[in-house]
Amino acid sequence: ERITTNILTDRLRRLEAAGIVERRAYQDAPPRYDYVLTPKGLDLFDVLAAVIRWGSDHTECSVKLAPEDVDRMDPRDQGSDGPGR
């Protein structure tokens, strides 16, 4: 949140070009798209989870996560399209 549209668009295009997310149309008029993790993107979860755990343990952040909280975030447990899909 609180990200300008042009920055968000640039980041999503970079992630798409890297094969981490895939853009899917969900509405034709007006055209609207959703972004879902690809298998390559799903494989990043373990790396990101390790960084989240490290940050929670070693930085002064306002949100502390228990390991089981991080495990519940795993999109591979939510079906092929990730959480909420």
Number of C-alpha atoms within 10 A of each C-alpha: 4 5 8 8 9 9 10 13 12 11 12 17 15 13 16 18 11 12 14 19 21 19 15 11 10 11 10 8 6 6 8 11 13 11 16 19 21 17 15 12 17 18 14 12 17 13 9 12 16 13 12 16 16 11 15 17 13 9 9 9 9 7 8 14 13 11 13 8 11 16 13 11 14 15 18 16 12 13 10 14 16 16 13 7 8
